[in-house]
Amino acid sequence: MSQFLLHCGQLLNSIRQRRNLSINDIRGDATQPTVTNFEHGHSDIGLTNFHTLLTNMYAGFKIEVQHRLS
C-alpha cells in the first residue's frame, strides 16, 4: 500500500472519530472489515467506496453548516 493511501486511511479514521461517526454510519456498500482495514493501513479501497465514505461522512456536515448559517 502506498504512503498516500495509508495517510488517506488514517485521516479518514481521525475525522470519522472526531465527528463521532461509526463505520456503519459512513460505509455504504463497503463492508465494515473493508473500511477498518483501510483505516488501519492493512488494505486499500476502491475509488467508488472511498468516494462513498467521504460523501456519507460529510453529508451531515453540510447540513450542519447550512443550519448554522441560516
C-alpha positions in Angstrom: 0.0 0.0 0.0 1.3 3.4 -0.9 2.1 6.0 1.7 -0.6 8.3 0.2 -3.3 5.6 0.7 -2.0 4.9 4.2 -2.3 8.6 5.0 -5.8 8.7 3.5 -7.0 5.8 5.6 -5.5 7.3 8.8 -7.1 10.7 8.0 -10.5 9.2 7.3 -10.3 7.4 10.7 -9.3 10.5 12.5 -12.1 12.7 11.0 -14.7 10.0 11.5 -13.8 9.6 15.1 -13.8 13.4 15.7 -17.2 13.6 14.2 -18.4 10.7 16.4 -19.4 8.6 13.4 -19.4 4.8 13.4 -18.1 2.9 10.4 -21.7 1.8 9.8 -22.7 5.4 9.5 -20.4 6.0 6.5 -19.7 2.6 4.9 -22.4 2.5 2.2 -22.0 -0.8 0.3 -18.5 -1.4 1.7 -18.2 -4.0 4.5 -17.2 -3.0 8.0 -13.9 -5.0 7.7 -13.1 -3.3 4.4 -13.3 0.1 6.0 -11.5 -0.9 9.2 -8.6 -2.5 7.2 -8.3 0.6 5.0 -8.3 2.9 8.1 -5.6 0.8 9.7 -3.4 0.5 6.6 -3.9 -3.2 6.1 -5.5 -2.9 2.6 -6.5 -0.3 0.1 -10.0 0.5 -1.1 -11.6 1.2 -4.4 -12.3 4.7 -5.6 -16.1 4.2 -5.6 -16.1 3.0 -2.0 -13.7 5.8 -0.9 -16.0 8.4 -2.6 -19.0 6.9 -0.8 -17.2 7.1 2.6 -16.3 10.7 2.1 -19.8 11.6 0.8 -21.5 10.0 3.7 -19.1 11.4 6.2 -19.6 15.0 5.0 -23.3 14.9 4.2 -24.2 15.7 7.8 -21.5 18.3 8.0 -23.1 20.3 5.0 -26.5 20.2 6.7 -24.9 21.4 10.0 -23.1 24.3 8.4 -26.2 25.4 6.4 -28.3 25.3 9.5 -25.8 27.4 11.5 -25.5 29.9 8.7 -29.3 30.5 8.4 
